[in-house]
Amino acid sequence: MGFELKLTGTVICSGGNRGIGLGISRACAEAGANIAMLYHKHPEADKVADSLAKEFGVKVKAYKCDVSDAATVKSTVKQVESELGQVTGLAANAGVSVVKPALEMTPKDFSFVFDVNVLGVFNVAQAVAQHWIDSGFKKGSIVVTSSMSAEVYNQKGLNDPLTQVFYNSSKGAVTNMVKGLAAEWAQYGIRVNALEPGFCNTEQTSGMDQKIRDYQAASVPMGRFSEPHEQAAPALFLLSEHASYMTGHQIRPDGGFTVW
Ligand SMILES: NC(=O)c1ccc[n+]([C@@H]2O[C@H](COP(=O)([O-])OP(=O)(O)OC[C@H]3O[C@@H](n4cnc5c(N)ncnc54)[C@H](OP(=O)(O)O)[C@@H]3O)[C@@H](O)[C@H]2O)c1
């Protein structure tokens, strides 16, 4: 085995049709895997899948699948394997946020965020792990997109928090969940790790006021936001056999943000 990152089989990537997820889909397709993008409701998902398939000569298909619905997730995983072949990796990446002051947050906001960021991650991880255990596949790798927000609160100015307590607490929850799943599933040859991105240029961040984005970029030692491909490369490493002794851990590509 050289130092080329190559994948075989099919990688499922939730939220794989845009942003960091598309970066991961693209990196895995370039490494030779077929890709199943799970998306929620974006009208262009099929088009994105087709263009990735053409670019890298692998099979890529978009599956409309709300990750918060366990039954749909289970049937989608079965469908993916029958249409694209052996599932070898999962990037549980779909995530959402609600930004408003804690005093205005509602139980509905809580469900919106936790149903995708925590239950949704659990649903896809459980469905894929069960499938691997049932079929005797012993080399599965799961990468959960958490966030540096699992550890720190972002600011929109000095001592001025970006108000998204449900988002941050959901990321703390999944970083912790990764450790538990890694511990339970190591006996089946399944590795589970977390990717904890720092600021990244995607639709999630592009809606923010430019002044906030400038402040945040200036607060990163590297002085800028990352691009999706810079998050995808470490995820690809975790999905690959090069990370064969890594489980229950976090990789945090944050440009040095959390050194402070
Ligand atoms: N951007 C950042 O700075 C940053 C930093 C740290 C961590 N992250 C994390 O990285 C991940 C990706 O973020 P992003 O910025 O790339 O997000 P994004 O551009 O806002 O895209 C979100 C993705 O999640 C999918 N999604 C949302 N709800 C879903 C559901 N119920 N079922 C299935 N898919 C669903 C969306 O599908 P549709 O296209 O169909 O809506 C879309 O593909 C998230 O977990 C996020 O929390 C992002």
Ligand as a Chemical Component Dictionary entry (heavy atoms), coordinates in Angstrom:
data_LIG
# 
_chem_comp.id                   LIG 
_chem_comp.type                 NON-POLYMER 
_chem_comp.pdbx_formal_charge   0 
_chem_comp.three_letter_code    LIG 
# 
loop_
_chem_comp_atom.comp_id 
_chem_comp_atom.atom_id 
_chem_comp_atom.alt_atom_id 
_chem_comp_atom.type_symbol 
_chem_comp_atom.charge 
_chem_comp_atom.model_Cartn_x 
_chem_comp_atom.model_Cartn_y 
_chem_comp_atom.model_Cartn_z 
_chem_comp_atom.pdbx_ordinal 
LIG N1  N1  N 0  -19.914 25.480 7.111  1  
LIG C1  C1  C 0  -19.219 25.516 8.229  2  
LIG O1  O1  O 0  -18.529 26.506 8.545  3  
LIG C2  C2  C 0  -19.250 24.337 9.167  4  
LIG C3  C3  C 0  -18.364 24.340 10.258 5  
LIG C4  C4  C 0  -18.363 23.266 11.128 6  
LIG C5  C5  C 0  -19.212 22.191 10.917 7  
LIG N2  N2  N 1  -20.077 22.214 9.854  8  
LIG C6  C6  C 0  -20.939 21.047 9.692  9  
LIG O2  O2  O 0  -20.672 20.459 8.436  10 
LIG C7  C7  C 0  -21.837 19.817 7.932  11 
LIG C8  C8  C 0  -22.142 20.348 6.546  12 
LIG O3  O3  O 0  -22.273 21.752 6.669  13 
LIG P1  P1  P 0  -22.435 22.700 5.390  14 
LIG O4  O4  O 0  -22.004 24.040 5.807  15 
LIG O5  O5  O -1 -21.822 22.044 4.223  16 
LIG O6  O6  O 0  -24.018 22.691 5.273  17 
LIG P2  P2  P 0  -24.989 23.225 4.097  18 
LIG O7  O7  O 0  -24.203 23.789 2.970  19 
LIG O8  O8  O 0  -25.970 24.091 4.812  20 
LIG O9  O9  O 0  -25.701 21.863 3.624  21 
LIG C9  C9  C 0  -26.468 21.119 4.510  22 
LIG C10 C10 C 0  -26.681 19.751 3.908  23 
LIG O10 O10 O 0  -27.441 18.939 4.840  24 
LIG C11 C11 C 0  -28.567 18.391 4.139  25 
LIG N3  N3  N 0  -29.686 18.195 5.065  26 
LIG C12 C12 C 0  -30.248 19.099 5.902  27 
LIG N4  N4  N 0  -31.288 18.546 6.574  28 
LIG C13 C13 C 0  -31.364 17.256 6.164  29 
LIG C14 C14 C 0  -32.217 16.166 6.463  30 
LIG N5  N5  N 0  -33.221 16.290 7.353  31 
LIG N6  N6  N 0  -32.014 14.971 5.836  32 
LIG C15 C15 C 0  -31.011 14.833 4.918  33 
LIG N7  N7  N 0  -30.164 15.834 4.598  34 
LIG C16 C16 C 0  -30.344 17.030 5.196  35 
LIG C17 C17 C 0  -28.894 19.416 3.076  36 
LIG O11 O11 O 0  -29.712 18.811 2.051  37 
LIG P3  P3  P 0  -30.511 19.761 0.976  38 
LIG O12 O12 O 0  -29.462 20.306 0.054  39 
LIG O13 O13 O 0  -31.460 18.822 0.303  40 
LIG O14 O14 O 0  -31.187 20.821 1.781  41 
LIG C18 C18 C 0  -27.490 19.788 2.615  42 
LIG O15 O15 O 0  -26.984 18.815 1.741  43 
LIG C19 C19 C 0  -22.948 20.101 8.940  44 
LIG O16 O16 O 0  -23.069 19.017 9.837  45 
LIG C20 C20 C 0  -22.427 21.336 9.663  46 
LIG O17 O17 O 0  -22.973 21.473 10.941 47 
LIG C21 C21 C 0  -20.118 23.253 8.978  48 
# 
loop_
_chem_comp_bond.comp_id 
_chem_comp_bond.atom_id_1 
_chem_comp_bond.atom_id_2 
_chem_comp_bond.value_order 
_chem_comp_bond.pdbx_ordinal 
LIG N1  C1  SING 1  
LIG C1  O1  DOUB 2  
LIG C1  C2  SING 3  
LIG C2  C3  SING 4  
LIG C2  C21 DOUB 5  
LIG C3  C4  DOUB 6  
LIG C4  C5  SING 7  
LIG C5  N2  DOUB 8  
LIG N2  C6  SING 9  
LIG N2  C21 SING 10 
LIG C6  O2  SING 11 
LIG C6  C20 SING 12 
LIG O2  C7  SING 13 
LIG C7  C8  SING 14 
LIG C7  C19 SING 15 
LIG C8  O3  SING 16 
LIG O3  P1  SING 17 
LIG P1  O4  DOUB 18 
LIG P1  O5  SING 19 
LIG P1  O6  SING 20 
LIG O6  P2  SING 21 
LIG P2  O7  DOUB 22 
LIG P2  O8  SING 23 
LIG P2  O9  SING 24 
LIG O9  C9  SING 25 
LIG C9  C10 SING 26 
LIG C10 O10 SING 27 
LIG C10 C18 SING 28 
LIG O10 C11 SING 29 
LIG C11 N3  SING 30 
LIG C11 C17 SING 31 
LIG N3  C12 SING 32 
LIG N3  C16 SING 33 
LIG C12 N4  DOUB 34 
LIG N4  C13 SING 35 
LIG C13 C14 SING 36 
LIG C13 C16 DOUB 37 
LIG C14 N5  SING 38 
LIG C14 N6  DOUB 39 
LIG N6  C15 SING 40 
LIG C15 N7  DOUB 41 
LIG N7  C16 SING 42 
LIG C17 O11 SING 43 
LIG C17 C18 SING 44 
LIG O11 P3  SING 45 
LIG P3  O12 DOUB 46 
LIG P3  O13 SING 47 
LIG P3  O14 SING 48 
LIG C18 O15 SING 49 
LIG C19 O16 SING 50 
LIG C19 C20 SING 51 
LIG C20 O17 SING 52 
# 
